[in-house]
Amino acid sequence: MKGDTMMNTIVQKFGGTSLLTETQRAAVVERILRTRTDGFAPVVVVSALGRLGDPYATDSLLRLAVDVSEAPRARSVDLLLSCGEIIAAVVLAETLHRFGCDAVALSGAQCGIITDKAHGRARVLSVKGERLQEALQAGHVPVVAGFQGITDDGDVTTLGRGGSDTTAVVLGSFLHAECVEIYTDVDGVKTADPKLFPRASTIEALTYREIMEMAHLGTRVLHPRAVEIAAEQGLVIKVLSASGGKQTIIGPGSVNGTGAEIHDRVVTGIAHMSGRAQVQVTGTVDFNRSKQTLRVFDAMSHNGISVDLIYVSPDRIAFIIDEPLASQAQEALVGLELESTVQTGFAKVSVVGAGMHGVPGVMLRVVRALDAAGVDIFQTTDSHANISCLIREEKLAQAVEALHTEFQLGL
């Protein structure tokens, strides 16, 4: 996947909300031009303009297809959704040109991003980036449509939600870039969601392992696949705001902006996922000694329902699913001759820290903090780097604040 470009390149990814207005685009252009002045060759990756309701946003385009067919074909959806990023790339490239900067807009296909055939969730297989390298050699700023690629037989694919992050990291790897800069609405990765906890602070530096856990558990600053690729290649990622301010540096463990070593912390941040439903299955059988456990999870798999926070005991099975799939899960369990309940209105809140494994008392502190805040726990799970609790959705803000305070994050 590597290219042979010897330039000092920096890949800069801008989200669609930072490109929506002329004023915002001017700020982005200023950032790109400053990168050139500093002696680097920028490669820009963009997402679709705006959010649902804005005419060229991904969700707005998706509605066009759904209005025609309740179940539009995946190939057609990918072709339609790819237009959002292409529009953004052209708009920014022409804005750069207006400011006197030679820029060229490229689709994922034109950039040589080759994927498998899994429409809607394609994985990048290789980069045939000759056209990208030619643009750089000619002194142009390539503006690449993120979130998309093309199969060997010419079908356009998309990489899944947040796939523009993956595009940026894949191109950064191919070009041996100095780093990949991900520009968001906030100045770096926060210790918690600032919408739930406004006093959350920017984390100065994160290891790949820490950001991977946070991404999988609901922190939406970076796509997990992008982090995986960066970790494989040892590529440094910077998360920052186009308007300036602080930043988070993500690297292999020795890059925090000052050269000091990053050590795994007991708790680094608080992540959460809203919109969860809890499924509980009971019966007169011993779930550990019968095939009923297999039948329960086979029913979920057969209906395309992903399960999480799994608990299996001799007399009960419990797990959580995406709330919109609650009725589908209930229907799937009919006929298994088991008692089942599906309850909505839950959220999963997690404390994340790569250094918590083997440290006594972390679970005690989690339970104590939530209890003091009046937050009931309905289910838990843990790994070497996180402890997750299922709670009521309406208690999420209190839970985040209580855990943030208990572990003194940001201090």
Summary of the structure (lengths in Angstrom):
residues: 411
radius of gyration: 22.8
end to end distance: 41.1
largest distance: 74.6
contacts: 1433
relative contact order: 0.10
helix: 34%
strand: 26%
